[in-house]
Structures are given as structure tokens and as C-alpha cells.
Amino acid sequence: MKHFAFLPTHQALMRVLVRRLTVTLLLATLFGLILSLPSMAPTMLVVQRAWLVGLGALLAFAILERWPRQLPAWLGRWVLQLLGVVAIIPFAGLLAYWLSAGGNFGFLSDKLRLSGLVMLIVTGIIFAPWIALGAMLRQRDAFVRDQQTAFELERTKLEREALEARMRLLQAQVQPHFLFNTLANVQALVDTGSPKASQVLGTLIAYLRAAVPLLDEPFTTLGDELALARSYLELMHLRMPDRLEYSIHACDESRAMRCPPLTLLTLVENAVRHGIDPSEEGGRIDIDVQLWGPRCRVLVSDTGVGLQQTGQGLGTGLSALRERLELSFGTDTGLRLTEVEPHGVCVELLFPAHRTMT
């Protein structure tokens, strides 16, 4: 029982005080009406005396709830509060009768009034501690609920911060991976002195100006992703015009759906790097974006060297993309690789169709 001293917060203090005052006056009115039945005094006068006793008990309860700040280890605050409530009742009863008697103690010689005083004090001593104990229990339950709510909010906040930190880490991994791979695709042209090098570098600069600002955003749209994918494929087509063909198909409704930055671009870059580049004949990349009921379906297929030469399983880029999708949308996502006959790879991506907020 030593842990019954649960203090309300400053924001809820006024609400607690109003509730306590209301309950005290209602209970005091009830006991006053009961005590007035055998009394010769007016009913309202008896009720007023009960009010004063109830307010005295409430005052003692509230003061001892916060004072003294330090208590001996052997003394629980709830014990001190109950003792204070019991101790204040005789004094509050005497004060109530003294005031009703016009400020004198003549009522002590009146047997009827003295009997009413004793009845008021005894009733208060019997019932007030139980009422106070009930208030403590109610306050403890409210405190526990508030603590549980606060804990859940804090846990949710920490989980969200952890997810955001993980997402930032994955984004940080994507940025250099994306930039270095893009620059590496142009390096061969510069090293060989190709006349297209200047045009490719100009296209690359314009492309990076559009792409880099999106890297720090938590979400982008499939429309922006499609535009970047087209720019990237145009850039790669300048590098290898005879070895790369591509097509892009997307329904209009899908363009407004949100996704993590570089979702589509990761798939396209993976197809170029691991499918088309290693193939002497080159190949074709097809992009198809559609809505499948409540989900978006993204297909990126290539006719490159296929899975046999690139190895089974997901690489760094695709593994990071799967994790970013799960952090953004939960487990209602999917990323699957299948082999294309006679050679090539198709990557299928599924995630919830959430429209961006405008």
C-alpha cells in the first residue's frame, strides 16, 4: 500500500480538484440528509454542517497528498492521508456547530445538539476513510492507465524513430551506390574519347539535377520515378545505342501513387548493370506499371544474360529496396525475380497503392 500516492499532472490538476469537490459535496449532502431524519434542526442546516466536515476532510486529504515532500521509509503517504482525514473530522464538526451557533460554544451544554455533533463526527470517522481509500484506488487506476497510454505513445514514437533511422541508413547506402554506378556507366565513353562523351555528360548532369534532390525525400511518386527511369534509359542509350532498346508502359492512375525514392530506378539500373551490360548482344528493357486492385504492380524485364550468370538471389540494391518497401508499407509488399526465356530476368514488385497527399 505504500505506492498509493499518485499525483496528478499539472494539466489534469484542476480537473481532479473539480471532480473531488463535486463528489465530496454530493456525498456530504447524502449523509446530511440521512442525519437530518432524527434531528430537530432544519434539514438545510444539517446538510451545511455535513458539507463543512466533508470539505475539511477533502482539505486534509489534498494537503497531505503533497506535504511533507519527504516521509520516513516506514510511513506510507496513504497512511498519513487516512490519519489526517480521521483527525480533521472532530475539529471540522466542532467548527460546523460553532458557526451554526453564532460563534459560541453554548451548544456543548445542549444534549440534543451535542448528540447531533457526536453523530456527525462518528459518521464522518466511519465513512470518510473508506471514501478516501476509494479515491486513492481510483486515482491509482487512472495513473496506471495514463502510464500505459504514455508508454504506448513513447514506444510508438521510438519505433517510428527507429524505422526512420533505418530508412535514412538505407537511403544513405543507395545514394553513393546510385551515383557511382551512374558515373561508371559514362566513364567508358570518356576514357575512349567517344565524340558522344560531351553529350552524355550534359545529359547526365541534367539527369542528376533532377534525381539527387529526391534522394532525401521519404516518398516520391511513380510518375516521378517513371520520368527518371526514362531519363536514365536515354542516357544509357546514348552510351550503347546499338545494344539497348527499351519501352515504358504505365496507366495514368498509377502515376500518382507514392513509393520510396529510386524504387523503379533501382530495378532499371539493376537490369542495365547485370543484364544488358554483360551481354555482348545487349538487349531490351521493358517497364510496365499498373494498378492491381489495392496494390501497384511494377514489372521490369530485360533480355540480358539472365540469372545463370548473375547468380541466384538478390543483390545489394534489390535487398535494400525490399527492406525500404517493408519499412514504408509494412509486410504487404513483394519483390520476386523470375527468369525470362530464352534469357533474361523479370523483376516483379508489388506494394500498396497509396495516393500521395496534395
Beta strands, then each sheet from edge to edge (+ up, - down):
strand 1: 220-221
strand 2: 244-250
strand 3: 258-259
strand 4: 283-292
strand 5: 295-302
strand 6: 334-339
strand 7: 345-352
sheet 1: 1+ 3-
sheet 2: 2+ 4+ 5- 7+ 6-
end
